[in-house]
């Protein structure tokens, strides 16, 4: 198994204080730059370039989960899933880069807005995953590619039913705007620390059926599901494209890659991954090598051994190569 000489992540290098302050200045003095960059950025011609997707989820702070590092710099990372505030900050950064280089790093990227973040972790209303985030209309205004939502189904919790209804309404709204929908349908069980997602195959199979029947169309719908034992049964339960979830942060990135490699083999409709905390929290190390290993696994068909090799090689390279603040997009 390949090992990486991990380079410690330095937030000041990724987002220098001067640039942080410039974002605030733009918010105050030139907020129209957000819409300006949304109009100017080169959108991807299609949602996927090869029928697969790797998206970075950076929407956790809006639900009271604050262990987030930042946006990564991998040209094979298809895009991000973010709340309105983070999407707007990325558009500001992309506009600043466009002013200095003639191109923005969001060119060719898939932008997905997080729509329901109302179930704040640790609160009495945690299961009320209400639609407090970006709307389908606003996503269309910002020329994004889709919207993301979730429901957590507890049979004894009425709030779960209200969230399911909200998801159905959001699916209709996204379809009317011509946008893709990414739905995370989870069965949950109450544990000592809150609500734990059920990853067993029978529960996931049931959620596939519930999710696929929501709204007035499933033609634009992708499912986001956690990997678990017997995932081949889950993949056979639906014809909808599936993206694997990364789940909570782990100590070893190799364990996460093992799950993704196994999940991608479960069925031809497993088409990639949406990963957040497992990518953004590789201990004290820089998250970029893990990102490149994952995109090699999905887009490069590298297999587990190949992905682990990329993880090791990129970790060693990152230890000796200065990191750029921003990078130009792929320009699909």
N, C-alpha and C positions, 0 to 999 in steps of 0.2 A: 504493500500500500504506500503510495507517495505521501511524503510529508512536506510541509511548506515551512520555510523560514519566515515566520509571520512578521510582517511589518506592523508596528503599532499605528492605529488610526489616529490621525491628528486633525481634529475638527478645524483648527485655525488654517490649515493648508487647504482643506476642502472648501471652506467658506470663510475667507479672511474677514476680520472685523470691519474693514473699510467697505467691503462689498455688502456685508450685512446692513451697515448703516445706509448705504446707497439704496438698498431695497426700500427701507423705510422712507427715505427722501422721495423716491418715486411714488410711493403710496400717498404721500402728502401733497406733492406738487404736480405729479404727472400720472394720475391713476388711469388716464385714457390709454396709456401705453399698453395696458393689459389687452384691451380689445384690438389695439393696433397690431400687436404681435400675433394675436389669434388670427387676424385676417391675413397677415403676411407669411406666416409659417407655412412651409410646404407639407401638406397633409399626406399620409400614405395613400397610395392609389387604391389599395385594398386593405381590409382589416388584418390579413396575414399575408406574408410573402411566400410561405411554403405550406400553408395549412396549419401552422403551429404558432403558438404564442408563449412568450415569457414576459410576464408583467411584474413590476415591483410595487408592492402595496405599502404606501406610506400614509395611510389614513388612520392609523391606530390612536394618535393623540386625541382625536375628536371623540373617542369613546372612553377617554380616561386611561388609556394604555400608552404610557409615555416613553417606552424604551425604543426610541427610533434614532438612527444615526444620520441619514441623509440620502441624497440621490447619488447613484453610482454612475460610473463612466465606462460603460461597456457598449461598443457599437452594435453588438448583437442582442442587446436588451431591447425588446420591442417597444416598451413604454412603461407607463406608471398608472397606478390606481391611487387617486388622492382626493382629499377634500378640497372645497373651493379655495380656501386660503392658500394651500400648497400649490394647487394648479396655477393660481395667479402669481405666486412668487416665482414659480418656474418660468412662466411667461415673461415676467419682468427680467429675470436673468437671461433668458434667451434673447430678449430685445436688446439688452445691454451688449451682449456678445455680437448681435447682428450689426449694431452701430459701429463696433470696432473692427469686425472681420468680414462683414458682408453676409454672414450666415448665422443662423441660430441653432443651438444644439437640440432643439425640439423638432427640427425639420425631419420629416419621415417617421416621427414617433407616434405611437398609439397613446392617446390620452383618454383615460376613463375616470369619470367622476364618481365619488362615493356619495350615495344618496341618503341612506338611513343610518345615522350614527347616534340616535337618541338613547339607546340602551347603555347608559354610562356604567362602567364597571364598578361593582361594590355598592350600588344604590338600590333602594327599595323598588325602583322602576326599571331595573336592568333589563328585564325581559320585554319591556315596551320599546322595541327597536323602531322607534318612530322616524319618519322621514324629515329629519332636521337639516339635511345637507343640500347639495346642489340639485337643481331640478332638471328635467329633460329639456325644458325650454332654454335654460341657461347653458347647458351642455352644447346645444345646437348653436347658440350665439357665439360660444368660444370655439366652435368648429372642432369639438372633440369627437371621439369615435364611439363612445358608449358610456353606459352608466352601470354601476355596481350596487348590489343590494344584498341583504341577507335576512333570513328568518331563523329563529331558534325555537323549535317546537317542543314545548312541554305540555303534555296532555292535560295537566291540572292547572295550567296558567292561562286565564282568559286573554292576557296581553299577547300571547303567541298568536291567537286568532286574529287580533287586530293587525299585527305585523304582517301576517300572510295576506290579508286584504290589501294592505298598503303596497305590498310587493306586486300583487296583481294589477293594481292601478298604475304603478310605475312602469310595468312591462308594456301596458297599453300606451302610455305617454311616450316611452322611448320608441316604440314601433311607429307612432305617428310622426316622430321627428326623423325617422330613417336611421336610428342609432342602434348599435348592438346592446344587448343586455347580458350582464354577468350576475347570476344568482347563486348565492351560497345557501343551500337548504340544509339545515342541521337539526338532527334530533339531539336533545340534551337530557342529562340526568343531573339532579341536584346533588352536589358533593359538599364537603366541608368548606372548601374554598370558593364556592359559588356554583356555576353551571359548567359541567364538563361535556364536551361534544362526544356523542356516541359514534364510534368508528367501525362498529361491527357491520358486516355485510347486510344482514336483514334490515337493519335500520336505514342504512344508506340506500338500499334498493327501494324501500318505501318512500324515502324523500325524493328520489328521482321521479317516481310516479306523480307525487304531489306537485313538485315544481314544474314538471313538463306540462301540466294541465292548467297552469295559471295564465290569466290574461286572454287576449283575443287572438294570439298567434304565438307559436314557438319558433318561427322561422329565423328570428334574430337572437335566439337564446343560447347562451353557454352556461354550463353548470360548473360551480367551483366546489370540489369535494375533497375531504381529507383522505389520505391513503390509509388503508387498513387491511388486515388479513382477509383473503377471499375477494380482493378487489376485482378480479375477473368477473365475478357474479354481478358486481355493481356496474361494470362497463357494459355488460350484456342486458342490463335493465332498461337502457335508453339508447336511442340513436342520436341524442344531442351530443355535441362536442363537450368534452370534459377537460377542465384545468385542475391540476392537483394543488392542494393547499399545503403550505409549509408547516403551519402550526406554531406552537410556542418555540422559543429559542432553545437550542441544545448546545452542549459543550463541544461536540465534535461535528464539524461540517460533513465529514464522511458519512455519518449515520443518516443525515438528511439526504445526501446524494444517493445512498443505497435505497431509501424509500422511493425517491423519484424515479430511479432507474427501474425498480420493480413495477411501479405504477404505470409507467409508460409502456410496459410490455403487456399490460392487462387487457388491452383492447385497442382496435384501430381508431376508436373515437376519443381516446385519451390523447389530447393534442398539445400539452404543455403544462405550464405551471404559473400560479400567482404566488409569489413568496414575499414575506415581509420580515418578521422578527428573526427567522432562522438565517436570513441573508444579512440582515442589518446588525446582528449581535454575534459575530464570531469571536467571542471573548474580547480581548483587547486588540485583536488583529484588524487589519484593513479588510472590509467586506468585498472589495473588488475581485480578488482571486476566486472567491466562492461564486460570485455572479458569473464570471467567465466560464467556470466549470459547469454551471447549470445550463448556460446557453449552448455550450458545446454538447451537452447531453441531449438537449431538445432539438436544436437546429443542426448540429453537426453529426447527430447519430453516433456520438462518441462511445456510448456504452459506459458502464460503471468504471471499468479500468481506465478508459480514455479520459473520463471526467476527473478521476482522481489524479491522473497524470497532469492534466491541465491545472488542477488545484495546486499541486506541488510546484510546477514550473512557474505559474503566475505568482505564487507566494514568494518564490526566490527572486523573481524579476522586480516585484513591488518593493522588496527590501533594499534594492539598489537603485531604483529609478524614481526620480522626483515625480510627484503626482500633479497633474494639471488641474486647474480650478474648473474648467469647462472644456467640452469637446464638441466638435461639430457632429450633427446628426448623420444618419445613414443616407439621407436623401433618396428614399425609395423611388 
